[in-house]
């Protein structure tokens, strides 16, 4: 389409990925290599050779999901990303998994700008990262504004200082503040919101954006939504490119050089495979080197399970969650162990268990603690954990080891009976309850306990070594007492 002036439109190519999650190695399907960071880089480089004005944007969650990423705490990922050479990157929730201070260190290692407009230092009223970045191609200024999901607020708790000082602010309000300031000081030709909110929140945000803010596109991540075409919401194209490295989104945008407005655009989802991309030799070298290092360290088999157990949800009892509560209890010697459902990051586990499997299942560094309480207090705590709100998605789901069993009224949503070692808790007996540092930092929210209410003892500085040692010593392990929450529908 021709522009409204006498000059030809400026053609921009905007490539985008989201939620790669350490998908660095290709997979072979029907004899064809698909995805992987080397082929992804090869496609981006080919596009840059073929087109004049190319921008490659990444909408968060490059980290986590790979043993390479976890072993090197993201430093390997930054090195690979530097070779991939995105032009812009917005912070996702998993970039903070190693702690925000560690992310700030990784930012210093990155050769590309990292943006986020609503992650702020509370007392200083200052954003931690640059809220936006302008990229010029063909005389056209494309502005990217980064936005992070507010659901991350409860997760930024790896360090006490960060607990107190960091705020994830309201997405719409912060966007409005940034837009008004930039429109006064430094207008742009094309404005892209590079978000890590999830498709539902992207839609909701688009609905509220007034035309005068001049938002042209929303490119998002977080919900891993694989889309066939952008949704047009309130006149704004909204898009995600699924997850992983096996596909990439491509916008072709024509901008009128006289009006400085978008004249036309089109979008396509392009598969990344060896049929349309040559591998990047430098990235292959790095990826294979890191892979060799982790294979040597983590391929050792620790134990065997009788079969593969599944973890098919984060808000209910699962086989893998049951298995790990028992592993923690036996490894650290408590009467009962409590574990949050989102601590387990695999969908299945076993039958052979290696050090790699343990790391993939438990990617977060956790200390282990023991809380001593009476049987009466234990009963109250369990009833608080499983109160009605905890079944409605308000709180993280917490499960207990097989030494306990709960009878729960499914219809009325309340605990009918609590049993430990097959009996009701003895009100006068003292029990030890094992928890991880994640649960300890949320004692009040998860368990209804204040920090100074009960004696707390530290059992271990790291959880994985204790579990690995226990499994290796046993050689075999089996899930028992499946169905610890017994659902009934009796009359109240």
MIBAZA-65107 format. One record per residue (C-alpha): y, z, x. Coordinates in pm, 1 decimal. Last residue first. Layout:
BEGIN
[lumdo [Y, Z, X]]
...
***
This chain:
BEGIN
[lumdo [-3071.4, 5732.5, -2309.8]]
[lumdo [-3344.6, 5511.5, -2455.9]]
[lumdo [-3565.0, 5365.2, -2188.8]]
[lumdo [-3492.6, 5033.4, -2023.5]]
[lumdo [-3652.2, 5092.1, -1684.2]]
[lumdo [-3589.6, 4950.0, -1337.1]]
[lumdo [-3770.0, 5110.3, -1045.5]]
[lumdo [-3552.7, 5094.3, -734.4]]
[lumdo [-3790.7, 5135.9, -444.3]]
[lumdo [-3981.5, 4820.8, -534.6]]
[lumdo [-4172.2, 4752.4, -214.4]]
[lumdo [-4328.1, 5072.9, -85.3]]
[lumdo [-4466.8, 4926.5, 237.6]]
[lumdo [-4356.1, 4650.0, 472.4]]
[lumdo [-4586.4, 4612.8, 770.9]]
[lumdo [-4546.2, 4655.8, 1143.6]]
[lumdo [-4748.8, 4542.8, 1442.5]]
[lumdo [-4708.3, 4584.8, 1819.2]]
[lumdo [-4612.8, 4949.4, 1775.8]]
[lumdo [-4443.9, 5006.9, 2110.9]]
[lumdo [-4270.7, 4670.4, 2098.1]]
[lumdo [-4144.3, 4747.8, 1749.1]]
[lumdo [-4000.0, 5086.6, 1848.1]]
[lumdo [-3837.4, 4951.4, 2162.8]]
[lumdo [-3677.7, 4663.1, 1971.9]]
[lumdo [-3548.2, 4899.2, 1701.5]]
[lumdo [-3395.8, 5133.2, 1957.6]]
[lumdo [-3242.4, 4846.5, 2154.8]]
[lumdo [-3089.8, 4696.6, 1834.8]]
[lumdo [-2904.3, 5004.7, 1707.9]]
[lumdo [-2649.9, 5070.6, 1979.5]]
[lumdo [-2466.3, 5392.7, 2070.3]]
[lumdo [-2754.4, 5602.4, 1940.0]]
[lumdo [-2821.2, 5921.8, 1740.6]]
[lumdo [-2465.3, 6049.5, 1679.9]]
[lumdo [-2463.3, 6363.4, 1468.9]]
[lumdo [-2270.7, 6417.9, 1143.6]]
[lumdo [-2249.1, 6759.9, 974.3]]
[lumdo [-2114.0, 6730.3, 616.8]]
[lumdo [-1772.0, 6732.6, 441.8]]
[lumdo [-1553.7, 6631.1, 737.2]]
[lumdo [-1578.7, 6253.5, 690.4]]
[lumdo [-1558.4, 6263.1, 309.7]]
[lumdo [-1864.3, 6164.2, 107.0]]
[lumdo [-1877.2, 5941.5, -203.8]]
[lumdo [-2150.9, 5729.2, -49.8]]
[lumdo [-2008.6, 5376.2, -26.4]]
[lumdo [-1633.3, 5421.8, -68.0]]
[lumdo [-1612.5, 5770.4, 80.0]]
[lumdo [-1840.8, 5704.4, 373.4]]
[lumdo [-1692.3, 5364.8, 458.3]]
[lumdo [-1653.2, 5401.6, 834.3]]
[lumdo [-1989.4, 5577.9, 837.1]]
[lumdo [-2153.0, 5282.8, 659.6]]
[lumdo [-2042.3, 5042.0, 930.2]]
[lumdo [-2131.9, 5293.5, 1201.7]]
[lumdo [-2492.6, 5292.5, 1083.6]]
[lumdo [-2656.2, 5557.4, 865.2]]
[lumdo [-2953.3, 5794.9, 886.7]]
[lumdo [-2992.7, 6078.3, 633.5]]
[lumdo [-3140.6, 6406.0, 753.7]]
[lumdo [-3254.6, 6647.6, 481.3]]
[lumdo [-3186.2, 7020.0, 437.1]]
[lumdo [-3394.9, 7201.2, 174.4]]
[lumdo [-3223.6, 7417.4, -85.8]]
[lumdo [-3197.7, 7164.9, -370.2]]
[lumdo [-3551.4, 7033.6, -301.0]]
[lumdo [-3523.2, 6659.5, -367.5]]
[lumdo [-3754.5, 6550.2, -651.9]]
[lumdo [-4095.5, 6459.9, -518.9]]
[lumdo [-4280.2, 6158.2, -375.2]]
[lumdo [-4147.7, 6198.4, -21.0]]
[lumdo [-3801.2, 6170.7, -174.7]]
[lumdo [-3754.4, 6120.2, -548.5]]
[lumdo [-3439.6, 6059.2, -755.6]]
[lumdo [-3457.2, 6029.2, -1134.6]]
[lumdo [-3269.2, 5871.4, -1422.0]]
[lumdo [-3001.6, 5685.6, -1225.1]]
[lumdo [-2749.3, 5506.8, -1447.5]]
[lumdo [-2681.3, 5153.8, -1570.6]]
[lumdo [-2734.4, 5193.0, -1947.6]]
[lumdo [-2968.6, 4897.5, -1982.0]]
[lumdo [-3128.7, 4903.3, -1638.6]]
[lumdo [-3199.8, 5276.3, -1641.5]]
[lumdo [-3285.0, 5345.1, -1278.3]]
[lumdo [-3582.2, 5535.5, -1138.9]]
[lumdo [-3526.0, 5581.0, -767.0]]
[lumdo [-3776.9, 5603.0, -485.0]]
[lumdo [-3728.3, 5744.9, -138.8]]
[lumdo [-3943.2, 5757.0, 175.5]]
[lumdo [-3937.8, 5377.4, 160.6]]
[lumdo [-3596.4, 5357.5, 326.8]]
[lumdo [-3272.0, 5336.1, 131.1]]
[lumdo [-3054.3, 5054.2, -0.6]]
[lumdo [-2676.7, 5011.8, -12.5]]
[lumdo [-2506.7, 4730.5, -209.3]]
[lumdo [-2148.4, 4674.0, -99.2]]
[lumdo [-1908.7, 4788.9, -368.4]]
[lumdo [-1734.4, 4638.0, -670.1]]
[lumdo [-2001.4, 4375.8, -734.6]]
[lumdo [-2096.5, 4498.9, -1080.2]]
[lumdo [-2407.5, 4692.6, -985.0]]
[lumdo [-2209.9, 4934.4, -767.6]]
[lumdo [-1974.8, 4997.9, -1060.5]]
[lumdo [-2253.1, 5152.9, -1272.5]]
[lumdo [-2336.8, 5424.4, -1022.6]]
[lumdo [-2605.3, 5349.1, -766.3]]
[lumdo [-2435.6, 5494.5, -460.5]]
[lumdo [-2294.1, 5786.3, -662.4]]
[lumdo [-2639.1, 5874.4, -796.8]]
[lumdo [-2776.5, 5858.9, -444.1]]
[lumdo [-2504.0, 6092.3, -317.4]]
[lumdo [-2559.4, 6346.4, -594.7]]
[lumdo [-2933.1, 6365.5, -521.2]]
[lumdo [-2866.3, 6403.7, -149.4]]
[lumdo [-2617.0, 6682.3, -219.3]]
[lumdo [-2876.7, 6878.3, -418.8]]
[lumdo [-3138.7, 6814.8, -151.8]]
[lumdo [-2905.0, 6959.0, 106.3]]
[lumdo [-2730.1, 6746.9, 365.9]]
[lumdo [-2748.1, 6644.8, 731.0]]
[lumdo [-2587.5, 6311.1, 825.7]]
[lumdo [-2749.0, 6121.9, 1114.2]]
[lumdo [-2568.4, 5849.0, 1301.6]]
[lumdo [-2644.6, 5506.9, 1453.1]]
[lumdo [-2389.7, 5289.5, 1633.5]]
[lumdo [-2369.7, 4928.1, 1529.7]]
[lumdo [-2302.0, 4603.2, 1714.1]]
[lumdo [-2318.8, 4320.5, 1463.1]]
[lumdo [-2568.5, 4034.0, 1487.9]]
[lumdo [-2858.2, 4221.2, 1322.6]]
[lumdo [-3094.4, 3953.0, 1185.2]]
[lumdo [-3008.6, 3697.7, 1454.0]]
[lumdo [-3034.6, 3961.6, 1726.0]]
[lumdo [-3369.2, 4089.3, 1597.1]]
[lumdo [-3508.7, 3735.5, 1570.0]]
[lumdo [-3395.5, 3655.1, 1924.9]]
[lumdo [-3573.8, 3963.9, 2057.4]]
[lumdo [-3886.7, 3815.8, 1903.3]]
[lumdo [-4075.8, 3894.6, 1581.3]]
[lumdo [-4375.1, 3681.3, 1477.9]]
[lumdo [-4425.7, 3686.8, 1097.7]]
[lumdo [-4135.1, 3716.3, 1066.3]]
[lumdo [-3797.8, 3743.5, 889.3]]
[lumdo [-3629.0, 3542.4, 615.8]]
[lumdo [-3277.3, 3480.9, 486.0]]
[lumdo [-3106.7, 3613.9, 796.7]]
[lumdo [-2783.0, 3811.3, 835.9]]
[lumdo [-2894.4, 4165.0, 750.8]]
[lumdo [-2599.9, 4408.0, 754.6]]
[lumdo [-2482.2, 4258.7, 423.7]]
[lumdo [-2728.4, 4471.2, 224.2]]
[lumdo [-2594.5, 4797.0, 363.1]]
[lumdo [-2851.1, 5032.2, 513.3]]
[lumdo [-2941.4, 5392.0, 431.3]]
[lumdo [-3216.2, 5573.4, 619.5]]
[lumdo [-3428.9, 5864.6, 497.1]]
[lumdo [-3592.8, 6160.9, 663.9]]
[lumdo [-3458.4, 6055.2, 1004.5]]
[lumdo [-3647.2, 5964.7, 1322.5]]
[lumdo [-3437.3, 5692.6, 1485.9]]
[lumdo [-3698.9, 5416.5, 1519.2]]
[lumdo [-3886.5, 5528.6, 1208.0]]
[lumdo [-3581.8, 5534.0, 984.5]]
[lumdo [-3430.3, 5217.1, 1130.6]]
[lumdo [-3753.3, 5020.3, 1089.7]]
[lumdo [-3798.2, 5151.3, 736.0]]
[lumdo [-3447.5, 5044.2, 634.1]]
[lumdo [-3523.5, 4716.0, 807.4]]
[lumdo [-3831.6, 4636.5, 600.4]]
[lumdo [-3665.5, 4722.5, 269.9]]
[lumdo [-3375.0, 4491.9, 355.1]]
[lumdo [-3622.7, 4220.7, 451.7]]
[lumdo [-3816.1, 4255.0, 126.6]]
[lumdo [-3503.3, 4249.7, -88.3]]
[lumdo [-3324.1, 4510.6, -302.1]]
[lumdo [-3007.5, 4376.3, -457.7]]
[lumdo [-2656.4, 4259.0, -382.7]]
[lumdo [-2694.6, 4049.1, -68.5]]
[lumdo [-2963.6, 3809.4, -186.2]]
[lumdo [-3279.1, 3625.1, -85.9]]
[lumdo [-3390.9, 3829.5, 212.9]]
[lumdo [-3750.8, 3717.6, 250.9]]
[lumdo [-4054.4, 3850.7, 440.0]]
[lumdo [-4279.8, 3619.9, 641.1]]
[lumdo [-4635.0, 3749.4, 673.4]]
[lumdo [-4850.8, 4023.6, 827.9]]
[lumdo [-4572.9, 4115.3, 1072.5]]
[lumdo [-4615.8, 4081.3, 1447.9]]
[lumdo [-4432.6, 4255.4, 1730.0]]
[lumdo [-4202.0, 4219.3, 2027.3]]
[lumdo [-4239.9, 3854.0, 2125.7]]
[lumdo [-4020.7, 3756.9, 2422.9]]
[lumdo [-3812.7, 3445.2, 2347.9]]
[lumdo [-3482.8, 3629.8, 2389.8]]
[lumdo [-3388.9, 3636.5, 2758.1]]
[lumdo [-3534.2, 3307.8, 2881.6]]
[lumdo [-3432.0, 3127.4, 2564.0]]
[lumdo [-3080.1, 3268.7, 2586.8]]
[lumdo [-3017.6, 3119.1, 2929.6]]
[lumdo [-3178.6, 2784.5, 2849.6]]
[lumdo [-2964.4, 2749.3, 2536.4]]
[lumdo [-2642.6, 2820.0, 2727.6]]
[lumdo [-2724.0, 2543.7, 2973.9]]
[lumdo [-2828.5, 2304.6, 2695.8]]
[lumdo [-2500.4, 2358.2, 2510.1]]
[lumdo [-2284.6, 2317.8, 2820.2]]
[lumdo [-2458.1, 1997.1, 2935.1]]
[lumdo [-2464.9, 1851.1, 2583.7]]
[lumdo [-2094.3, 1924.1, 2551.5]]
[lumdo [-2021.1, 1737.0, 2873.7]]
[lumdo [-2242.5, 1444.1, 2770.4]]
[lumdo [-2076.7, 1393.2, 2431.5]]
[lumdo [-2345.4, 1225.9, 2222.8]]
[lumdo [-2281.3, 879.5, 2077.2]]
[lumdo [-2202.5, 867.7, 1706.1]]
[lumdo [-2274.3, 649.3, 1403.3]]
[lumdo [-2654.0, 615.7, 1415.0]]
[lumdo [-2698.7, 934.2, 1620.7]]
[lumdo [-2588.5, 1147.7, 1328.7]]
[lumdo [-2274.3, 1294.9, 1174.1]]
[lumdo [-2249.9, 1204.3, 805.9]]
[lumdo [-1904.4, 1103.1, 681.7]]
[lumdo [-1741.5, 1250.0, 371.7]]
[lumdo [-1464.4, 1017.7, 254.0]]
[lumdo [-1099.8, 1047.6, 156.0]]
[lumdo [-816.6, 814.0, 53.1]]
[lumdo [-440.4, 844.5, 69.8]]
[lumdo [-121.3, 676.1, -45.8]]
[lumdo [255.0, 678.6, 10.8]]
[lumdo [289.1, 1028.5, 150.6]]
[lumdo [659.2, 1095.6, 197.7]]
[lumdo [893.1, 1048.4, 494.4]]
[lumdo [1119.3, 837.5, 269.2]]
[lumdo [1179.6, 579.2, 544.0]]
[lumdo [855.7, 610.1, 744.5]]
[lumdo [642.9, 589.6, 426.4]]
[lumdo [325.6, 784.0, 506.5]]
[lumdo [-21.7, 633.0, 469.2]]
[lumdo [-309.3, 882.2, 479.8]]
[lumdo [-675.0, 819.8, 562.2]]
[lumdo [-850.4, 1154.3, 510.0]]
[lumdo [-1188.1, 1213.2, 673.8]]
[lumdo [-1432.5, 1497.3, 616.4]]
[lumdo [-1710.2, 1566.1, 865.7]]
[lumdo [-2086.7, 1596.6, 832.3]]
[lumdo [-2389.1, 1742.8, 1013.8]]
[lumdo [-2189.7, 2010.6, 1197.7]]
[lumdo [-2239.0, 2312.1, 971.9]]
[lumdo [-2078.7, 2374.3, 635.9]]
[lumdo [-1968.5, 2186.5, 323.6]]
[lumdo [-1669.3, 1960.6, 392.5]]
[lumdo [-1405.6, 2127.3, 175.0]]
[lumdo [-1131.9, 1966.6, -38.2]]
[lumdo [-827.3, 2022.1, -260.0]]
[lumdo [-596.2, 1728.5, -338.8]]
[lumdo [-268.1, 1860.4, -486.8]]
[lumdo [-124.5, 1730.3, -817.8]]
[lumdo [-169.7, 2064.9, -993.4]]
[lumdo [-533.7, 2051.7, -886.5]]
[lumdo [-678.8, 1717.4, -778.1]]
[lumdo [-1034.5, 1784.9, -665.9]]
[lumdo [-1123.2, 1606.5, -343.6]]
[lumdo [-1437.0, 1389.4, -343.0]]
[lumdo [-1812.3, 1426.9, -300.3]]
[lumdo [-1780.8, 1794.8, -214.6]]
[lumdo [-2000.2, 2025.7, -9.1]]
[lumdo [-1871.1, 2378.0, -71.3]]
[lumdo [-1943.7, 2619.2, 213.9]]
[lumdo [-1750.2, 2897.6, 32.3]]
[lumdo [-1546.2, 2993.3, 340.9]]
[lumdo [-1358.2, 2665.4, 403.6]]
[lumdo [-1048.5, 2477.1, 302.1]]
[lumdo [-828.5, 2170.3, 333.3]]
[lumdo [-540.5, 2185.0, 84.4]]
[lumdo [-317.9, 1876.0, 78.5]]
[lumdo [43.1, 1770.6, 10.5]]
[lumdo [230.4, 2100.7, -29.0]]
[lumdo [601.5, 2027.3, -85.3]]
[lumdo [716.4, 2374.8, -177.4]]
[lumdo [940.1, 2215.8, -441.8]]
[lumdo [635.4, 2117.0, -647.8]]
[lumdo [553.0, 2482.5, -729.6]]
[lumdo [216.5, 2617.5, -604.9]]
[lumdo [42.1, 2825.8, -870.8]]
[lumdo [-246.6, 2592.4, -959.9]]
[lumdo [-307.6, 2514.7, -592.2]]
[lumdo [-371.0, 2882.9, -520.9]]
[lumdo [-625.8, 2911.0, -800.7]]
[lumdo [-805.8, 2599.8, -676.7]]
[lumdo [-814.6, 2727.5, -319.8]]
[lumdo [-932.6, 3065.0, -452.2]]
[lumdo [-1230.5, 2899.6, -622.9]]
[lumdo [-1302.0, 2678.6, -319.6]]
[lumdo [-1324.0, 2963.8, -72.4]]
[lumdo [-1033.6, 3128.9, 109.2]]
[lumdo [-1039.8, 2999.1, 466.5]]
[lumdo [-737.9, 2774.2, 441.6]]
[lumdo [-562.7, 2492.0, 622.3]]
[lumdo [-271.6, 2425.2, 387.6]]
[lumdo [-141.9, 2081.1, 479.4]]
[lumdo [224.0, 1976.2, 468.4]]
[lumdo [333.5, 1619.4, 543.1]]
[lumdo [688.6, 1524.4, 645.9]]
[lumdo [802.5, 1864.8, 771.5]]
[lumdo [1124.5, 2062.1, 713.6]]
[lumdo [1248.7, 2297.6, 985.0]]
[lumdo [1494.7, 2576.5, 905.6]]
[lumdo [1546.4, 2588.6, 530.9]]
[lumdo [1208.5, 2442.2, 438.1]]
[lumdo [1048.5, 2663.9, 699.9]]
[lumdo [1180.9, 2986.8, 549.9]]
[lumdo [1092.7, 2893.2, 194.5]]
[lumdo [743.8, 2782.3, 292.8]]
[lumdo [669.4, 3093.6, 497.0]]
[lumdo [771.7, 3334.1, 220.7]]
[lumdo [587.7, 3136.6, -44.3]]
[lumdo [271.7, 3124.3, 165.7]]
[lumdo [294.3, 3499.0, 220.6]]
[lumdo [328.3, 3562.7, -153.1]]
[lumdo [44.0, 3327.9, -243.5]]
[lumdo [-202.1, 3464.9, 12.4]]
[lumdo [-138.4, 3834.5, -49.7]]
[lumdo [-147.6, 4009.9, 284.5]]
[lumdo [-430.7, 4090.7, 517.9]]
[lumdo [-301.4, 4406.1, 686.2]]
[lumdo [-367.9, 4548.8, 1030.1]]
[lumdo [-236.9, 4881.9, 1160.7]]
[lumdo [-462.6, 5162.7, 1051.4]]
[lumdo [-804.9, 5006.6, 1068.1]]
[lumdo [-697.0, 4806.8, 1372.5]]
[lumdo [-636.1, 5127.9, 1561.6]]
[lumdo [-972.1, 5262.5, 1450.6]]
[lumdo [-1161.8, 4962.5, 1580.8]]
[lumdo [-1441.6, 4769.9, 1409.4]]
[lumdo [-1268.3, 4810.2, 1076.6]]
[lumdo [-1140.5, 4473.2, 966.1]]
[lumdo [-1415.8, 4429.1, 707.4]]
[lumdo [-1242.5, 4580.5, 406.9]]
[lumdo [-945.7, 4346.6, 442.5]]
[lumdo [-1162.9, 4033.6, 478.8]]
[lumdo [-1156.4, 3984.1, 101.0]]
[lumdo [-792.5, 3872.8, 142.6]]
[lumdo [-917.7, 3529.0, 247.4]]
[lumdo [-727.1, 3379.0, 539.4]]
[lumdo [-441.2, 3124.7, 526.2]]
[lumdo [-323.7, 2885.9, 799.2]]
[lumdo [-24.5, 2654.1, 752.5]]
[lumdo [-52.0, 2304.7, 901.4]]
[lumdo [255.5, 2083.0, 928.3]]
[lumdo [227.2, 1708.8, 990.3]]
[lumdo [536.9, 1558.6, 1150.5]]
[lumdo [544.6, 1177.3, 1142.3]]
[lumdo [674.0, 980.2, 1443.6]]
[lumdo [337.1, 815.6, 1493.1]]
[lumdo [162.3, 1152.2, 1513.5]]
[lumdo [340.2, 1484.0, 1541.6]]
[lumdo [159.1, 1815.0, 1496.5]]
[lumdo [344.3, 2118.5, 1359.6]]
[lumdo [176.3, 2459.1, 1370.6]]
[lumdo [181.5, 2743.3, 1120.3]]
[lumdo [153.7, 3120.3, 1081.7]]
[lumdo [119.5, 3175.3, 1457.0]]
[lumdo [-125.3, 3457.6, 1500.5]]
[lumdo [-80.6, 3831.8, 1459.8]]
[lumdo [192.7, 3794.9, 1197.3]]
[lumdo [473.6, 4049.0, 1214.9]]
[lumdo [590.6, 4316.1, 970.8]]
[lumdo [601.4, 4557.4, 1265.0]]
[lumdo [432.5, 4847.3, 1085.0]]
[lumdo [168.9, 4635.7, 910.2]]
[lumdo [66.2, 4402.6, 1189.2]]
[lumdo [-16.6, 4087.6, 994.6]]
[lumdo [-289.5, 3845.5, 891.4]]
[lumdo [-119.8, 3632.1, 621.9]]
[lumdo [4.8, 3323.8, 807.7]]
[lumdo [-299.4, 3238.4, 1020.7]]
[lumdo [-306.2, 2986.2, 1305.5]]
[lumdo [-510.7, 2913.9, 1617.3]]
[lumdo [-365.2, 2648.2, 1848.2]]
[lumdo [-602.5, 2462.5, 2083.3]]
[lumdo [-699.7, 2519.9, 2446.3]]
[lumdo [-866.5, 2850.6, 2359.4]]
[lumdo [-918.7, 3122.3, 2622.9]]
[lumdo [-613.9, 3322.5, 2511.6]]
[lumdo [-746.9, 3305.8, 2156.6]]
[lumdo [-1071.7, 3456.5, 2282.9]]
[lumdo [-883.1, 3767.0, 2397.2]]
[lumdo [-711.7, 3791.1, 2057.0]]
[lumdo [-1055.0, 3757.6, 1898.8]]
[lumdo [-1174.9, 4052.3, 2107.5]]
[lumdo [-884.0, 4261.5, 1974.3]]
[lumdo [-981.7, 4159.6, 1622.1]]
[lumdo [-1336.7, 4283.2, 1655.3]]
[lumdo [-1656.8, 4091.8, 1728.8]]
[lumdo [-1691.9, 3984.1, 1365.3]]
[lumdo [-1326.2, 3876.5, 1340.2]]
[lumdo [-1392.8, 3503.2, 1378.9]]
[lumdo [-1640.7, 3552.1, 1097.3]]
[lumdo [-1363.2, 3586.6, 836.4]]
[lumdo [-1207.3, 3253.6, 927.9]]
[lumdo [-894.8, 3196.6, 1138.4]]
[lumdo [-737.0, 2850.7, 1123.3]]
[lumdo [-785.3, 2582.6, 1387.8]]
[lumdo [-565.9, 2291.1, 1499.0]]
[lumdo [-595.9, 1985.9, 1724.0]]
[lumdo [-968.9, 2023.4, 1771.9]]
[lumdo [-1088.4, 1960.1, 2126.5]]
[lumdo [-1471.2, 1945.5, 2117.9]]
[lumdo [-1458.2, 2042.2, 2486.6]]
[lumdo [-1238.2, 2340.7, 2402.3]]
[lumdo [-1476.7, 2419.9, 2116.7]]
[lumdo [-1769.9, 2444.1, 2357.8]]
[lumdo [-1575.9, 2684.9, 2577.3]]
[lumdo [-1463.6, 2881.3, 2271.7]]
[lumdo [-1822.4, 2903.0, 2151.1]]
[lumdo [-1945.2, 3030.6, 2487.4]]
[lumdo [-1680.3, 3304.1, 2474.0]]
[lumdo [-1787.1, 3397.4, 2121.1]]
[lumdo [-1966.9, 3718.2, 2207.3]]
[lumdo [-2181.4, 3556.6, 2479.7]]
[lumdo [-2512.6, 3656.5, 2322.0]]
[lumdo [-2378.2, 3618.3, 1969.0]]
[lumdo [-2246.0, 3265.0, 2010.5]]
[lumdo [-2561.4, 3146.8, 2184.9]]
[lumdo [-2774.7, 3319.6, 1919.7]]
[lumdo [-2599.9, 3105.7, 1662.4]]
[lumdo [-2486.9, 3199.5, 1311.4]]
[lumdo [-2157.0, 3353.3, 1414.1]]
[lumdo [-1834.9, 3175.1, 1516.3]]
[lumdo [-1678.7, 2845.3, 1401.6]]
[lumdo [-1587.5, 3022.3, 1081.9]]
[lumdo [-1248.5, 2862.3, 1011.7]]
[lumdo [-1088.3, 2550.0, 864.1]]
[lumdo [-1102.7, 2309.2, 1159.3]]
[lumdo [-850.3, 2026.2, 1192.8]]
[lumdo [-882.1, 1698.0, 1387.1]]
[lumdo [-568.3, 1483.8, 1391.0]]
[lumdo [-573.9, 1109.9, 1461.0]]
[lumdo [-279.3, 870.4, 1490.6]]
[lumdo [-373.7, 560.0, 1684.2]]
[lumdo [-724.2, 488.3, 1553.2]]
[lumdo [-1033.1, 343.8, 1726.5]]
[lumdo [-1031.2, 559.9, 2038.7]]
[lumdo [-955.1, 879.6, 1843.7]]
[lumdo [-1229.9, 791.5, 1597.2]]
[lumdo [-1477.6, 751.9, 1883.2]]
[lumdo [-1373.0, 1089.5, 2025.8]]
[lumdo [-1425.0, 1260.8, 1688.0]]
[lumdo [-1767.2, 1096.3, 1649.5]]
[lumdo [-1878.8, 1196.9, 1999.8]]
[lumdo [-1757.7, 1552.1, 1939.4]]
[lumdo [-1975.0, 1576.9, 1629.3]]
[lumdo [-2267.5, 1426.9, 1821.4]]
[lumdo [-2232.8, 1696.7, 2088.5]]
[lumdo [-2165.4, 1977.5, 1839.1]]
[lumdo [-2487.9, 1925.8, 1652.4]]
[lumdo [-2539.4, 1713.3, 1347.6]]
[lumdo [-2829.0, 1478.6, 1280.0]]
[lumdo [-3088.0, 1332.3, 1514.8]]
[lumdo [-3295.8, 1070.4, 1331.8]]
[lumdo [-3676.4, 1060.9, 1323.9]]
[lumdo [-3693.4, 1135.9, 952.5]]
[lumdo [-3486.2, 1449.8, 1013.9]]
[lumdo [-3413.1, 1579.6, 1363.9]]
[lumdo [-3169.5, 1867.9, 1393.3]]
[lumdo [-2879.8, 1875.2, 1636.7]]
[lumdo [-2782.3, 2188.3, 1831.9]]
[lumdo [-2440.7, 2356.3, 1804.4]]
[lumdo [-2456.5, 2486.2, 1448.3]]
[lumdo [-2270.5, 2802.5, 1561.9]]
[lumdo [-2126.2, 2878.9, 1221.8]]
[lumdo [-1977.4, 2530.7, 1157.0]]
[lumdo [-1789.2, 2680.9, 862.2]]
[lumdo [-1528.2, 2406.2, 825.2]]
[lumdo [-1467.0, 2053.4, 946.1]]
[lumdo [-1171.2, 1814.2, 914.6]]
[lumdo [-1056.7, 1469.3, 1023.2]]
[lumdo [-703.8, 1352.3, 936.2]]
[lumdo [-637.1, 985.9, 1010.0]]
[lumdo [-272.1, 887.7, 980.2]]
[lumdo [-128.5, 542.3, 905.9]]
[lumdo [247.2, 505.1, 928.6]]
[lumdo [366.6, 282.6, 645.3]]
[lumdo [520.5, -57.8, 731.3]]
[lumdo [898.1, -78.9, 749.9]]
[lumdo [1132.5, -227.2, 488.1]]
[lumdo [1143.2, 78.7, 263.7]]
[lumdo [933.9, 175.9, -42.9]]
[lumdo [615.9, 175.9, 164.1]]
[lumdo [344.9, -83.3, 132.0]]
[lumdo [0.0, 0.0, 0.0]]
***
